[in-house]
Amino acid sequence: MITPSRRDMFRLAGLSAAAVAGGGVLAGCGEKSSRGGTAQQLDKLAGVLPELKDPAGLDIPPPDITGIRPVADGYTKFPATLTDAITEKPGRGGAPLRAITPAWGPAPPSGASNSYLTAINAELGTPVQFSVQDGVQYADKIGALLGARDVPDLLCVPGWEVSKLARFGDAVNTLFEDLTPHLAGAKAAAYPMLQTFPIGAWRNACWNERLMSVPNPTDGPFPWVMFYRKDLLEKAGGKVPATIDELYQIGKQITNPSKGVWAFADIFAMVQMLHKVPGTKDGWRLRPDKTPEFKYETPEFKAAAEFMARLYADGLVHPDIVASRGADMKQLFQSGKILITQDGMGMWQPMQAEQQNVTKGFEVQPVPLFSATGGDPLAWGDDEPISYTFIRKGLPKDRVEEILRIVDWCSAPFGTQEFNLREFGVEGKHHNKTAAGPVKTDLGFKEIANQYFFISGRRPVVQPTPQTPAYVPDMLGYSNQTVKYLEKDPWDGLKLEMPARYKSGQVPFQDKFTDVVRGRRPLTDIDAIVKEWKAAGGDEARELMGKALADAGR
């Protein structure tokens, strides 16, 4: 699976009114509130986690390239033969299951008009009816669903949205099925594909000290990568920047408004990373005196904001981005109107595979990570799941078990027939079989939008990509080099439910700093915004994070 996106890559999505009104998604409920935040020690949850083992009979070949953990291993070729992992239909022919999942880009056809869905549903035995929602606005959708307490049978919640949803732990407890009785310990043997997931992913799927969801393990730790159009940069006579000054000079060199070309998308997250702004838990670190400090309070953040503001002020960012929060940076990048962007790792391969058929010589590559201030660079990242699948609370036991069997089928690992069908659809229709492996057709690109991927998980690997044979070596080369600089997380092993006021302020304060770097507010406003942030939940969050470490004996 080429992950559509890692957490944080779509921070453009805002919180819905339902998510923030009254302090949280369940503001009117009578359940015990987590309004002030909670901390859960994940190493104490062994009793609720599944027993892990590889299913008997699966002949999965060793990887061709080994990833340095938490980077996944990679394959450059498909197995000669695929294994049938599951011999019985997981569904019992019951009523269709309702599921809501995200997608980025054009919405795929739905229902019977989508032959990919029809094919998978035939294998499942019980059909899944998807409502595929715009990924950029997905937080709005989740907030509205939780606020109305109107959730589908299966709901995908991306990991990067969890940190924004106030009192999400309360919503989980109220609206979703406790999976502990179904999956704890040896009970997971009924769902052998789920037993192949990393234990760390399962630990993160717990809320309120119970196993509440099925995790979708990450295949790479990095939320952001800086990408450039290698073909166009070389044509313009530019070189790949290795310092912050070179990045600016490249921007000046290649920006040409008369030809409709600008250097940059909004790259503020990457600019922060280059300046070594903290990224742990959305931007926290410890001061020398061991007290928590948020990124807004650091001199590194101020320096990053000043640099990004300079790019905007000097006209090096595409004007559509300057004017609109919702500008389509992918479209601008693939059309050559911008040459340097930031995105999740999951953008790379699908864009390369599709656009190389449109533009001769099209090539995307990552800019190697560097430090703007000298010394080793700093890489943001973690190994938390991409997303979580929740099951609606109150369904009969046999229906929950049927859903888990379907999720298990969708979670079959690389090297199985089930994985191949889920990823590539029907041979001769959604993909063509070549000596190098399956290659998607135009219909495959149109109809497959990771629908079943987002209601399941899988043992993480970087799979072969016949249309882009250089991708796996290039991607793992970048990842294995960058992971050496992965930021240390003082709160590793702690699951934090941040205070409601802090969560509800995240997007509004991001917007305030967006106004600063885009020139709508002066840089001198930074200190005032930080003071406002502290009073609006920042200091409350700091207290929680300090207490969490103390309670854990750190």
Phi, psi and omega in degrees: 000128170272105187304127182301328181184144171274166178303148178083349186286344178242050179291356177295338182290138181259164175285143177282162177300323180296330183282335186247339183297128178073008173099002178168174185287342178235048189300331184263005187280161182260001180291163178303127189269145172253031184305321182276358178094154178218163175228134182241128179272109190290336181286357178260011187255013186305327185289345181253359185269155178291153170282131186257140172191160177278135180298144177293143174089352178274121181255082182265123183291158177292153182291157176275331179227129181269130176273144173278115188304140011270021174286135182285158173288160183232154177238136177257354178213153178277152174300149179297325178229149180254145182268140169277109184278326186229123187265340181251148175296132182287331180274158180249020177077023180283188179299151179302147176268137176267132180223144175238127182222161178266161171207149179243126186109191181301138179292137178284160173302155183243163173057219185292345179280357178247106185290336175294312178299318180300318181293314181293316181298328176295324178287328182285329182091327173237124186286149172252124178260115186264138164250101184271122186252153177301120183298327182293328181255018189294326178300322177301314182296313181298314181301319179293318180297313182292320180297323179273355185054040182237083185252152178282179177299322180230126179234125173271127174239108178300146183301324183288344177275334183303319184293346181265339190271109182298138178055040181296325178301323176295318179297318180300314182295326185275324193252344189237153184289138172282116184269359181303314180296341183265332192236349184293137175058227184289346179297336180292347180300338177289348183227073192296333179290326178292336180288352180270355182287151175297145183296329180297325178294319179294322179299321181286348179274006180263138170228144178054034177062027175227153178279108191249355184204169171258122182279154172249095189300146179284149173254009178188146189272352194267123179285332184223146172223141173269121181250152174223155175279096184300319182297318184281326179294318178295320179297327180277358179079017180270165177237159182292126183292142177236359175220166180291327177293320177296324178298316179295315182295322175299320178300317179295322185292320190261348177287125182214084184303329181296337177256006178074029183237130173235157184288314198237148157276188170285112183245030188296323178298315179292323177298321175299315181298319179297330178271005177066035171292138181296145180236352183299135180050044179075010172135027182252153171207178177254136172289169177305331179273009176074014174269144182291145180223132179267157187301324182300336184273357189263151174294334178295321179294319180297319179295321178294319179296321179295319179293316181295322178298326178295319178299318178293312184298328182272007175072029183264354178256140183305134184298332177299325179286320178302319187276336191224133175292334186258019180301143183275091183293327178299313181297318179297322182289312184289337178274357177083013179277340167229150185250344181226129183219175170236146180194177173283160179303330183293348177288327195302294189295314179300321179293317179298315183298320183280314189281338177293341175274349181259317185239117180298131178083000181307129179209127175253138175218155176275146172281122178305138183295137176221171179256135177282346188239011180093163181075192180291147175288172176238128179250124172288151175159167177198180180246026178286156184299154174296316185203171180230140176254121180251146178250133183302136181287145174098359177286152177300154183304317182292331177289319177299318180295321177298316178299316180295325176295322178293316176299320178298315178301315181291348183259010179300141188280169175307138181101000180249158177298321182296316178300315182297318179293318180297320184281321192240353179073206187273132178298138181084350179239301181263343175206158173248139180276127178237173178300332182270349182130185182287139177236123183296144173270176176300321178295322177299315178297325183286318190265334184266115180231038177060031183300309184282333174302321185274006169241024183207206176201192175187158173296122190290132171214161169259111188274162179297153179226089185304327179290337182225074187297338180278349189298308185299311177299320181292315182295315181286332173297313177297313185294316181292333174284318185287327184296341177298337185253018183297131182298137177282139184253109179296339182259017179304133181089001177244131176257116187255128169259103187289154181304149185300318181295322179296313181297314184292343178268353186302304183292316177303321180285327172301319180295323178298318179287330172299317177300324180293309186289336179269005172086008179276343172224151181286153177302332180293350178281350186303312183298321180293322178294320179297317178299318178295319179299317179301316183286338185263023177126345181296314179292326176296319177294321179300318180297317179299315185291324175293318180295322180300318178293318181296317180295331179274002178074029181253000000 
